[in-house]
């Protein structure tokens, strides 16, 4: 008998033009995790179907909606499985107000202006869900939208694939154990 069901949701923008952009840090990270599971299309998302970790079923979710509309997919999944967002969902997203490569985990946060998080809070009716934010920093010569959609450098990609990935994995493990 499984002891729990949890959702780990990675925010991103679908489409080749968004590949390796700052806004898609979650996409870069999730693919290395998704490689270990069978994936199917369901609930307007790509989801893992056979992921038992620490005695519970963990569903890895990559909404196929644009980041700013992530709430539609997340709310549908939460409703379908009758989950409590406060204890059963973890959202992983970028944060422009954090230094590049810095990773933070909190049990509850405001959306901080991140439109994907804002939409999830609106559609689920709560801001009480766990989050991992990955810093993408700001650049004074770019508007916010141009910066978040700018391509990551090779050095930045290496940091994401090593240091950031390790920290995210550490926080996911901590969240699942708590």
N, C-alpha and C positions, 0 to 999 in steps of 0.2 A: 504494500500500500504506500503510495507516494505521500510525503508529509506536507508538501506545499506546491504551489504553482506561482511562478514569477515571470514577469516580462522584462526583458532588457531591450530598450528601444534606442536605435541609433538615428539621429536626425541628419538629413542630407537632402540634396537636390538631385533628382534623377536626370540623366542625360550626359552624353559624352562631353559637351561643352563645359560641364561643371567638374569633370574629373580632375583631381589633384588641386582643387581650389581650397582656400582657407575655410570656407563654409562647409566643405565636405570632409573635414577632418574625421568625423564619425565614419564616413564611408571608407576611408583608407584603413581605419582600425577594424571595422566590422568584417571586412572581407577575410582578414586573417583568422578571425574567430569562426566565421561562417564556413570556412573550408572544412571544418570537422563534422558538419551535420548535413543531413538531407534537407533540402529547401523546397518549399512549395509556395505557390501564389495563393493567397487567401486574405480576405479582409483588406483588399487594396494594398497589400504588403507582401514582401518576401519574408517567410517565417520558417524557423527550424521546426522539424517535426519529431525528432527523436533525441531530446537533450535532457538526460537525467544527470543531475549534479547534486552531490551532497544529500541524496535521498529525496529530491524534489524534481519536478518538471520545470525546466527553464526554457522559455520560448524566446528565442532571439528574433527581434523584429526590425525589419528595414522597410519603413513605409515607402510605397511607390508614389506618394504624393510629394509635391514640392514642400520644402521645409516649413514655409509659412502656413501650410494647410495640414500639418501633421496631426492635428487634433482629431480630424475625421477618422483616420485609420486607428489611432490609439483608443479613442472612445468606443469604437465598434468592438475592438478586441477586448477591452476591459469589460464592456457590457456582456459580450458573448460568454466569457468565462466567469462572469460574476466576481470579478476581482476588486479588491480594495486598493485604490491608487496609493494610499498612504503607506501600505506595507508591501504591496505586490508589484509595483512598477519602478523601474530605474531608467531614466532618460539620459542619454549621452549626447552632448552638443558642444558647439564651439562657443567661445565668449571673447568678444572683441575688447572688453575692458580688462582682461587678464594678460599678463606678459606671455609671449609666445612660448609654448611648450609646458607652461605651468598647468597642473591638474589639481582640481579641487573636488571634494565629495561632500555633499550635505544632504541631510534628510529632508530639508524643506528650504526653498529659496523663492524669492520673487522671480519673475521672468527676466528681470534686468534689461528689458528692452529687446530681448531675443524673441522674434516673432513666432518661431516654431513653438517655444515654450509657452508663449502667451496663448497661442491657439489651443494647445493641449489643455492648459488650465481652463480656458473658456469652454471647451467641448466636454471635458470630464467634470467640470464644476468644482474643481479644487486645485490649489497650488501645493497641496500636501502630497508630494511624491518625491522620491529620492532622485538626485541628479549628480552626474559627473560632468563638470565643465572643463573643456580643454582650451587654454588660452591661445588666441591667434594674434593678440596685440593690435595696435592701431598704427597707422602711418599718416603723418600730417599732410602729405602730398596727395592723399587719396580721399575721395568721399567714402562714407561707410560702405555703400553698396559696391563701389568699385574695388575697395580693399577686400571685402569678404569673398568676392568672386575672382580675385586675382590668384594666379597660379603660385603654388608653393615652390621654393627653390629645391634643388637636389639635397642641399644640406638640411633644410627644414624637413623634407620627407624622411631623411635618415633619423632625425630626432624623433619624429612621430612613430616610425616603425620600431624604434628601440626603447628609448627612455619613456616616452609618453605611453606606448603600448604596455610596458611593464607596470607603470603606475595605475593605468586604467584597470588592468587585470587584477592588481592588488586590491583596488577599491571594489571591484565586482565580487571578488572572493569575500571580502569583509562584509559587504552588504548581504550576500547569500547566507553567511554564517550567523549574522545578527538576528 
